[in-house]
Amino acid sequence: MKKQLNVLFIEDNRIEIMKMDSTISTLKMKHNITEARTVDEAFKFLAGKEDLPDIILLDLNLPEINGIEFLTTLKSSDDLKHIPTVVLTTSDNQKDLEECYKIGISGYILKPLKYSDYVDKIEIILPYWGINELKKY
């Protein structure tokens, strides 16, 4: 059964945030999207939360601490490592891809340049996680 997801979207680029908001609206999805523009904001959101996100969408190119450093910390936490994390990035660097999978991501999606292609990818990602059996801790 499809469910409404609680999504933590970690992205510093305002245009990308607007693109995600527009995509969710266009697709008439009812997911709860929480935006964090920095890793610090993301960890503050995750700290002490009893109602953790169902999925994290993560950009790798973030200010101060990059996405790979965030992943390393996230996946080393017994309280947080179970949260499926999908990288949503412009980086097609093979080293980044391999490192992210070694750390334990659930997917690696390249942001396309065309908005319609972006919508198509989000239309696949979020419904999948909406029917996937997610373990609540």
C-alpha positions in Angstrom: 0.0 0.0 0.0 1.3 3.5 -0.9 2.0 5.6 2.1 2.7 9.2 2.7 6.4 9.5 3.3 8.3 11.8 5.6 11.3 12.9 3.5 14.3 14.8 4.6 15.7 16.6 1.6 19.2 17.8 2.1 20.0 20.4 -0.5 21.7 23.8 -0.4 20.7 25.1 -3.8 17.5 27.2 -3.6 16.7 26.4 -7.3 16.9 22.7 -6.6 14.6 23.1 -3.6 12.1 24.9 -5.7 12.4 22.2 -8.4 11.6 19.5 -5.8 8.7 21.5 -4.4 7.3 22.0 -7.9 7.8 18.3 -8.8 5.9 17.2 -5.7 3.1 19.6 -6.6 3.0 18.6 -10.3 2.9 14.9 -9.3 0.2 15.7 -6.7 2.2 13.8 -4.1 1.2 14.2 -0.5 4.6 13.5 1.1 5.9 15.6 3.9 9.2 17.2 2.7 11.5 18.7 5.3 14.3 20.7 3.8 17.8 21.1 5.3 20.3 23.4 3.5 23.3 22.2 5.5 24.5 19.0 7.2 24.2 20.8 10.5 20.5 21.6 9.9 20.0 17.9 8.9 21.6 16.6 12.1 19.7 19.1 14.2 16.5 17.8 12.6 17.5 14.1 13.2 18.7 14.7 16.8 16.4 13.3 19.4 13.6 12.8 16.8 11.2 10.0 17.7 9.6 10.3 14.3 12.6 10.0 11.9 12.2 10.4 8.2 11.2 7.5 6.1 13.9 8.4 3.5 16.6 10.9 3.0 17.3 12.5 -0.3 20.9 13.9 -0.2 22.9 16.2 -2.5 26.6 15.5 -2.3 27.8 19.0 -3.0 27.0 20.8 0.2 28.8 23.7 2.0 31.1 23.1 4.9 30.6 19.3 5.2 30.0 17.4 2.0 27.4 14.6 1.5 29.9 11.8 1.8 31.0 13.0 5.2 27.4 13.3 6.2 26.8 9.7 5.0 29.8 8.4 6.9 28.4 9.9 10.2 24.8 8.9 9.5 25.6 5.3 8.7 27.9 5.0 11.7 25.0 5.9 14.0 23.0 3.0 15.4 20.0 5.2 15.7 20.1 6.6 12.1 21.8 4.1 9.9 18.6 2.3 9.0 17.1 5.3 7.2 17.2 4.7 3.5 19.3 7.4 1.9 19.2 8.2 -1.8 21.9 10.5 -3.3 20.4 13.0 -5.7 23.3 14.8 -7.2 25.0 16.2 -10.3 28.2 14.3 -9.6 28.8 11.5 -12.1 32.2 10.9 -10.5 32.7 7.1 -10.4 34.7 7.5 -7.2 31.8 9.3 -5.4 29.4 6.6 -6.6 31.5 3.8 -5.3 32.3 5.5 -2.0 28.6 6.2 -1.4 27.6 2.6 -2.0 30.4 1.4 0.3 29.1 3.6 3.0 25.6 2.2 2.6 23.3 4.3 0.4 20.1 2.9 -1.0 20.4 4.6 -4.4 22.4 7.1 -6.5 20.4 9.3 -8.9 21.9 11.9 -11.2 20.0 15.1 -11.5 19.1 15.6 -15.1 19.2 19.0 -16.8 15.7 18.8 -18.2 12.9 19.4 -15.7 10.7 16.8 -17.3 13.4 14.1 -16.8 13.8 15.2 -13.1 10.0 14.8 -12.6 10.2 11.3 -14.2 13.0 10.3 -11.8 11.2 11.6 -8.7 8.0 9.9 -9.9 9.9 6.6 -9.7 11.9 7.2 -6.5 9.2 8.3 -4.0 6.4 5.9 -5.0 8.9 3.0 -4.7 9.7 4.0 -1.1 6.0 4.6 -0.5 5.3 0.9 -1.2 8.5 -0.5 0.3 8.2 -2.0 3.8 10.1 0.5 5.9 11.1 -0.6 9.4 10.3 1.8 12.2 12.7 1.9 15.1 
